[in-house]
């Protein structure tokens, strides 16, 4: 009798992956997934997960898949959130948010918007000789820039940071039971509190903008493309407001902090960037690849039975796209865990792919660029305070929780 010497790998370890493990350090289990099961069902997430660059890109751009929001994301944002809809609704929402984010439009006002914000925060601590940059600079510059663009000048930066933190905890409360229920229903309480506060704050602004249109992003969302005298319903745009107050608010801030952390790990490269600000965009691109702020927060669902990477997926199968894992794919990047400003400029997936790629790529990159230009110009002798570790956190959204620095004042 002939026996087959090839045996299927033992993948039972996937059943033991926990949310705590993913939030602390998703790189270890995802490295093993890329190697042994690059498209696999992960029970704690209640979903298939794609972990390599090739598979993520294939699914993100395939006509056999369409966008779907994760269960925790749907519970957090509601419907129709721009990241989880398709067809005419997606086209309308993109046509609503994209005009203000086109390069020719962003170039017109980005410096006047972001540079005074960055300088204002720097003036608060540049003579102190030490700072915690995540809370004192990276996140405040990020939320204030987008907040002012949206028309939320009356909302403090601290409140905007509080909102995105609460929405983030809700969105990433992704653990599922075997019965397909949320393992921690209480994990959505803070997100619900934030949404109630957001509506209480934004509703009066919407009332005013309906009667008196203004040059703010949310006012344009209400009016642009609508027949005379008509506006989009606020219930229709609120889910996309929540998307912006979470993902779009945190992404530049965490991108700045991750880029700085990467540069601190390579002092020679940090010195090169400080001496030559023209290298800042390249430093940011590597920072976004090295630690992608939107690490594993998007998903697709198969529209028909399809086979991907040798895995048969029935119609209606959701797949989480782990872009942070794809950006550490050793099949694409040499030594991906190392921050390397000078690695070949290969494309990464930090901003997604396909027709649901981030609409704010150009805006976010310029917020990060200006913030780092101002920081290095004001404090060129910046060093990491090595008495404190840099701890990264998050599975859906990821970045440093703090970044302590010091300098000769």
N, C-alpha and C positions, 0 to 999 in steps of 0.2 A: 504494500500500500504506500502510495506517495503522500508525504506530508508537506504542508506549506510552512517553510521556515520563517516567513514574514508574519509577524504578529502586530496587531494594532497597538499603538502606545497606550499606556494606562493613563487616562485623563481624569481619574477620580479626584485628583487634587484640586481640580477646578471647583468641585462642590464645596471645598473648604475655604474659598476666597471670601473674605468678609469686607463690609463697608469700611470698618476701621482701618483695615489694611490698605484699602484703596485710597482712603483719604490721607493717610500718613505717607505712604510711599507706593504709588501704583506702578512704579517702574519695574519692580522685581516680578510681580505676577504677570505683567504685560510682556516683559522680555521672554518669559517662559511660554506665554501664549503665542507670541510671534514665532517662536521656534517650533512648538509642538502642535499648536492648533490655532492658526492665525484667524480663523473664523469659527467661533465656538459659542455654544450656549453657556452663559454664566448664571447659575441659579440665583445668586444674591441680587442680581440686576433684573432677573426675569426676562432676559433678552439675549439674542445672539450679539456678539461683540466682534467688530473688525479691528485688527490691531496693526496690520502692515500698511505701508504707504500705497502699495499697488492695489490692495483690496479696498481700502478706504476710498481711493480715487475712483476705482472702477464703480463702486456702488454709488458714490456721490454724483457721478456723471451718467449713470446708466438710465436708459428709458424704461427699464423694467422695475425701477424703484421710484418712489416719490417721497417727499418729506413727510415726516410724522413727528409729533412731539412725544418725548418720553412721558410715562404716566405721571411722574412727579412734576415734570415741567408743565403738563396740561393742568394738573391740580393747582399749580402755582400761578400760571399766567391766564388760564381760561382760553376761550376761543373768540376770535381767530387771531392767534399769535403769529406774527410774520414768519417765525422759524419753523412752523409746523403746518402750513397750509400750502395748497397747490392751485393750479389753474387760474381762473379769473380773480379769485380772492387774493392769491399771492401776487398776481400781476398788478392789481389795484394797490395793494399795500406797498409793493416796491416802487410803484410810480408815485406814491405818496411820500416816501422817505428819501428817495434817491436824489431828487433835484438839488437839495441843499448840500449833498455830499459829493457832487461831481467835481473833478479836479479844477476845472475852470472857475467854479463857484467858490470852492474852498480856498484856492489861491488868493481870491479877492479879499478875504477877511481873516484868514487863519492867524497871521502874525499879530494883528491888532487885537484879536480875541485872546490868544493863549499867552503871548509874551508878558503882558502886564500881570496876568494871573500868576505866572511862574515867578516873576520878580517880586510880587507882593508876598508870596509865601517865603521866598528866600530871605527877604528883609527881616522876617520875624526871628530867624535863627542864625544868619550867616556870621554874626559876631560872637556866637556862643562857644564855638570850638567843638561842639558835638551835637548830634541830632539823631532822631529815629526817623528815617526817611520815608518809610511806608505811610505812617500816620501824619507826618509833618509836611510831606512834599508830594510823593508819588500819587497817592490816592486823592489828596485835595486838588492838585492841579487837574487830574483826570476828571473828577466829578464836577468841578467848577466850570471847566471848559464846556463840557457837554450840557451841564445844567443851564448855563447862560444861553447856549445855542437853542435849547428846547424852549426857553422862555421862563425858566424857574429861578430867576435872579433873587426872588424873595425867600428862597429856601436855602438855609445855611449849608455849607459844605459838610459839616458834621452830620446834619440830618440826611443829606444825600448818601453819605457813606453808611450811615445806619440802615437806610432803606436797602441799599444793594447787599449789605451783609445779611440782612434778614431774608431777603428774597433768595439769596444764594443758598442759605441753609435750607430753605424750603425746596428749591429746585433740585438740590442734590440729596434730598431725603429719599433716596432711590431704592433702598432695600425692600425686597418683596418677600412674601411668604410663599410656601408651596401652593397655596390656594389662589395666588395672584392678587393678594391684598397687600396694602402697605404695612410693612413690619412696624413702623413707628408713626401712627397717625398724628401724634402730638407734635411731630417734627414740622407740621405745617402751620402751627399756631403763630409763630413769629412772622411768617410771610403774610398771613391773613391780617395781622396787626399793621404791617407796613402798607398793605394795599388799602386798608381803611384810612390810614393817615394820608396816603397819596391822593385818594379820591377827595378827601375833605379839603386838601390843599389845592388840587388842580381843578376841581369842579368850578369854583368861582372864577378862575382864570379862563376856563373854557366858556363860561357864560359871557364874560367880557369879550373874548375873541370872536364869538359868534356874532355879537352885535357890532364889534369894532375890530375887524381883522388887523393883525399886527405882523411885523416881520420877525416872527419866531417860528421855530420848526413846528410846534404843535398847532399853532394857528394855521400854518400852511397845510398841515395834515387835514384840518377841518374843511378847508375851502378849496384847495387846488384840485382842478379836474371835475368839480361839481357844477351842476347847472346854476344859473343865477338865482340867488336867494336860498340855495340849499347848502347844507353842510353834512359831512359824515357824522353818524351818530357817535356820541362819546363812548358808548358801550362797545362799538366796533373798533375804536382806536385804542381803548385802554389796554388790552393785552399787549399791543406793540409798544405802548408807553412803558409797561412793566419790563418788556424785553430790553428796552434802552436803559432803563434805570438799574438793571442788573448787568447784563453782558456788556453793553456799550459803555457803561460807567466804569466797570472794573478793569476792562481789557487794557486800555492804555496805562493805567496806574500800575497794574501788575506787570505789564511789559517793561515799563521803566525800571521797576524794582528788580525784576529778573535779569535784565540787561546789566544793571549795575552789579548785581551779585556775580554774574558771570565774569565781568571785567575785573572785579576784585580777586577772582580766582586766578587771573592771568595778569599780574601787575605790569608786565612789559606791554601788553596789549592796552591796558588802561592808560598807560603813559602815552602810547601812540595816539589814542583817541583824544585825550586832553590836548595834546600838541597839535593835532590836525582834526578839527571839528568836521571836516568833510567825510571822515570815517564813521560818523555817528549813525547815518542810515544803515550802513553795513553792520555795525555793532548791534543795532536794534533788530535787524533781520535775524542775526544769529541768536540773540536773546529770545526772540519769539519762537525760534525752532527749539532752542535748548530747554525752555520751560514754557510751553504754550499756555497762555492764560485761559483760553477756552479749550480745556484738555479733553473732555469726553462728554460734551453736552448736547450733541446733535444726533439725530437718528433718521433712518429711512425705513420704508416698508415696501416689501415686494408687491408689485401689482399683478403678478402671475407666478406660476411655478417656475423657478429658475435655479440653475446650478452655478455657484460661485466658489472658486477655489476647491472644487471637488465636493462641496457640501450642497445637498439638495434642500432648497428652501421652498416650502409651499407658498402659494399666494397668501398675502396677508401676514408675512413674517417680518416683525420689526428687527432692525439691526442698528446697534449703537456704533457710531463711527468715532473711534478713539484717535483723534488727530494728534494728541500729545504722544501717544505710543508710535504712531506712524512717523513722527518727526525724530524718533530714536531708532528707526529701522536700520539695522546694520547692513542690510542689502542696498541701502542708499547712501548712508553717511558713515564714514570711518570714525571710530571712537566717538559715537554720538553723545555719550554722557559728558564729554569734555566741551566746555565753551571754547570756541576757536574762531575768532574774528576773521582769520585768513583761510578758512576752509573754502573749497570751491563753492561759488554762489549758486547752489542747486535750489530749485523751488521747494518750499515747504508748505505745510497744510495748516498753519496756525490760524489762517483766516477762512479755512474751509475750501470747498471746490464745488463746481457745478452752479446751477442757477440759484442755489441758496448760499453761495459764498457771501461773506460779510459785506454789507453795502457800505460800511464805513472804513474800508481799508485805508483809503487815502487820508481821510481825516485823522484816524487813529495814529498812523505813522507820523504825521506832522505834529500832533500833540506830543508824542514821545520825543521827536527830534528837538522841538523847541525847548521842552522841559530839560533835556540833557544839555543842550547848548547853554542855557542859562545857568544851570547848576555848575558845569565845568568852568564857565567864565567867572562865576562868583567865587567858587571854591576849587581852584585847580589842584590843590594839594590834598584832596579828599582821600581818606583811607578808611577801610573797614575797621570797626572796633572789635578786635578779635577776642575781647573778654566776653562777648555774647555770641552765641551761635546764630546762624541764619536758619530758621525753620520754615520749610515750605509746607503748605497744607492744601488739600483739595483734590477731588477726583473729577468732578464736572468742570469746575473752575479752579485754577491753581496759580499760586504765587507765594512769595515770602510773606509771612505774617508780621515780620518786623525786620528792619535793617539798620543796625546801629553803626554810626560812622563818627569819625573824629578828624580834626585838622588843626593846624596852627592858626589861631584866630588873628 
